[in-house]
Amino acid sequence: MQTSYRLNAKDLDHHFLESLKTLFQDKEIEIIVYDIDETAYLSRSEANQRRLLEAIENAENGTNLITVSLEGLE
């Protein structure tokens, strides 16, 4: 059996630990922890990578920016 959890480290508490213990009971388990790099994840697709790089360039150059009015969000 395999289960994946994705959460913020601040959300780790005794409830999380108890849920693991209940789910896996007396079985031996392995826990691997790593931080999530959203940019690397999104860059796996060539199309996404192009869009990200273009967005970064646009932000740095101040081009193709979208302005949103706070009044318009209400």
BELRANOR-V687675 format. One record per residue. N is the residue number from 1. SS is DSSP state (alpha for helix, beta for strand, coil for the rest). PHI is phi in radians with two decimals (NA if undefined). OMEGA is omega as a letter, one per 20 degrees, with the letter a starting at -180 (none if undefined). Layout:
# BELRANOR-V687675
n=N ss=SS phi=PHI omega=OMEGA
n=N ss=SS phi=PHI omega=OMEGA
This chain:
# BELRANOR-V687675
n=1 ss=coil phi=NA omega=r
n=2 ss=coil phi=-2.36 omega=r
n=3 ss=coil phi=-2.38 omega=r
n=4 ss=coil phi=-2.06 omega=r
n=5 ss=coil phi=-2.08 omega=r
n=6 ss=coil phi=-2.28 omega=a
n=7 ss=coil phi=-2.71 omega=r
n=8 ss=coil phi=-1.39 omega=a
n=9 ss=alpha phi=-0.99 omega=a
n=10 ss=alpha phi=-1.17 omega=a
n=11 ss=alpha phi=-1.56 omega=r
n=12 ss=coil phi=-1.26 omega=r
n=13 ss=coil phi=-2.63 omega=a
n=14 ss=alpha phi=-1.15 omega=r
n=15 ss=alpha phi=-1.13 omega=r
n=16 ss=alpha phi=-1.10 omega=r
n=17 ss=alpha phi=-1.07 omega=r
n=18 ss=alpha phi=-1.11 omega=r
n=19 ss=alpha phi=-1.15 omega=r
n=20 ss=alpha phi=-1.11 omega=a
n=21 ss=alpha phi=-1.11 omega=r
n=22 ss=alpha phi=-1.22 omega=a
n=23 ss=alpha phi=-1.15 omega=a
n=24 ss=alpha phi=-1.85 omega=r
n=25 ss=coil phi=0.72 omega=a
n=26 ss=coil phi=-1.62 omega=a
n=27 ss=coil phi=-1.47 omega=r
n=28 ss=coil phi=-1.37 omega=a
n=29 ss=coil phi=-2.22 omega=r
n=30 ss=coil phi=-2.15 omega=r
n=31 ss=coil phi=-2.04 omega=r
n=32 ss=coil phi=-2.09 omega=a
n=33 ss=coil phi=-2.09 omega=r
n=34 ss=coil phi=-2.61 omega=r
n=35 ss=coil phi=-1.45 omega=a
n=36 ss=coil phi=-1.63 omega=r
n=37 ss=coil phi=-1.85 omega=a
n=38 ss=alpha phi=-1.05 omega=a
n=39 ss=alpha phi=-1.11 omega=r
n=40 ss=alpha phi=-1.12 omega=r
n=41 ss=alpha phi=-1.08 omega=a
n=42 ss=alpha phi=-1.21 omega=a
n=43 ss=coil phi=-1.37 omega=a
n=44 ss=coil phi=-1.11 omega=r
n=45 ss=coil phi=-1.57 omega=a
n=46 ss=alpha phi=-1.08 omega=r
n=47 ss=alpha phi=-1.14 omega=r
n=48 ss=alpha phi=-1.10 omega=a
n=49 ss=alpha phi=-1.07 omega=r
n=50 ss=alpha phi=-1.06 omega=a
n=51 ss=alpha phi=-1.13 omega=r
n=52 ss=alpha phi=-1.11 omega=a
n=53 ss=alpha phi=-1.11 omega=r
n=54 ss=alpha phi=-1.15 omega=r
n=55 ss=alpha phi=-1.13 omega=r
n=56 ss=alpha phi=-1.10 omega=r
n=57 ss=alpha phi=-1.09 omega=r
n=58 ss=alpha phi=-1.07 omega=a
n=59 ss=alpha phi=-1.13 omega=a
n=60 ss=alpha phi=-1.15 omega=a
n=61 ss=alpha phi=-1.59 omega=a
n=62 ss=coil phi=1.23 omega=a
n=63 ss=coil phi=-1.92 omega=r
n=64 ss=coil phi=0.93 omega=r
n=65 ss=coil phi=-1.52 omega=r
n=66 ss=coil phi=-1.90 omega=r
n=67 ss=coil phi=-1.78 omega=a
n=68 ss=coil phi=-2.06 omega=r
n=69 ss=coil phi=-1.48 omega=r
n=70 ss=coil phi=-1.09 omega=r
n=71 ss=alpha phi=-1.11 omega=a
n=72 ss=alpha phi=-1.27 omega=a
n=73 ss=alpha phi=-1.49 omega=a
n=74 ss=coil phi=-1.34 omega=none
